[in-house]
Amino acid sequence: MNADEMNWLLQTIEEPETAKRLVQAQYELGRIPYQLVVDLAQQQGWTDYLRVRVWTAPPTSVEYATA
């Protein structure tokens, strides 16, 4: 998902908390990069949002070899 698609989706959402949850979910699912989260938060005026949320990188698949 790119920045234009996220901006369009955010325009269709009325509640700020719902918009924040959408952005967080898209990041956690690995669909948007962290920089886009930061950019969207700044554009939306979510100044307290990034300080409160401590996000980790989306989980990656790790395969273990069995010997």
C-alpha positions in Angstrom: 0.0 0.0 0.0 1.4 3.4 -0.9 1.0 6.8 0.6 -1.7 7.9 -1.8 -3.8 4.9 -1.0 -3.4 5.4 2.7 -4.3 9.1 2.5 -7.4 8.2 0.5 -8.4 5.7 3.1 -7.8 8.1 6.0 -10.0 10.6 4.3 -12.9 8.2 4.4 -12.6 7.6 8.1 -14.4 10.0 10.4 -13.0 8.9 13.8 -9.4 9.8 14.5 -8.9 6.7 16.7 -10.2 4.4 13.9 -7.7 6.1 11.5 -4.9 5.5 14.0 -5.8 1.9 14.4 -5.9 1.4 10.6 -2.4 2.9 10.2 -1.0 0.8 13.1 -2.6 -2.4 11.7 -1.2 -1.8 8.2 2.2 -1.3 9.7 2.0 -4.3 11.9 1.0 -6.4 8.9 4.0 -5.2 7.0 1.9 -3.4 4.4 3.4 0.1 5.0 6.9 1.1 6.1 7.6 2.8 9.4 8.5 6.1 7.6 5.0 6.2 6.1 3.6 5.8 9.6 5.7 8.8 10.8 4.7 10.8 7.7 1.0 10.1 8.2 1.1 10.9 11.9 2.7 14.2 11.1 0.1 15.0 8.4 -2.8 14.0 10.6 -1.5 16.0 13.6 -1.1 12.9 15.8 1.8 14.5 17.7 1.2 12.4 20.8 0.6 9.2 18.9 4.1 8.3 18.1 5.4 9.1 21.6 2.8 6.8 23.2 3.0 3.9 20.7 6.1 1.8 20.8 6.0 -0.3 17.7 8.3 -3.0 16.8 9.2 -4.1 13.3 6.6 -6.5 11.7 7.4 -10.1 12.5 9.5 -11.8 9.9 9.4 -15.5 8.9 12.4 -17.4 10.3 12.9 -21.0 9.2 14.9 -23.3 11.4 16.8 -26.1 10.0 16.4 -29.4 11.7 19.5 -31.6 11.9 
